Every structure is written in C-alpha cells, then in structure tokens.
Amino acid sequence: MEKVQDKITEGFKITGNWEKQSKSLKEKFPSLTDSDLKFEPGKEKELISRVGSRLNKKEEEVTNIIKKGLEVKS
C-alpha cells in the first residue's frame, strides 16, 4: 500500500529555473546547503527528502514550499 506522502511527491515535477528557485530557498532557509538543493530531473523525491530532513519538515510541507516558490518565480 502506497503512503500518502509518496502520492504527494509522485506527481510533483520541478520545472522552470531551478537555479533561481534554489537561491530563493537558501535565502528563506539559510540552513540549506548547495548539496541539499542539488537537483537532477526525475529525482524530485530525493530532493524533497533532503530538504525535509534539513528543515525538519514533512515531505508535504517541503513540496508546498517549493510549489509556492515555483509559482511566484515562473
């Protein structure tokens, strides 16, 4: 049985200028490192997991933070 969090991140895709978005995230969350924000297409779940671990937030929260940032920056 699939977890709810897996369903949330499964359909989540990062599009647009990730470099710009990651800089914005680092400004909002100074504890994030370049390594935390390293992104490879198709590996959104790994990115969300790293960021969630660093910020001590659930995957759903991280997904929402990134989605909001992408909407504003796009």
Number of C-alpha atoms within 10 A of each C-alpha: 3 6 7 10 13 12 11 14 18 12 9 15 14 17 10 12 11 17 12 13 19 21 15 15 19 15 11 10 13 11 12 19 14 10 10 19 20 16 18 11 8 12 12 19 20 16 20 24 19 19 25 19 14 14 14 12 14 14 21 16 13 21 25 12 12 18 16 11 16 18 9 8 13 10
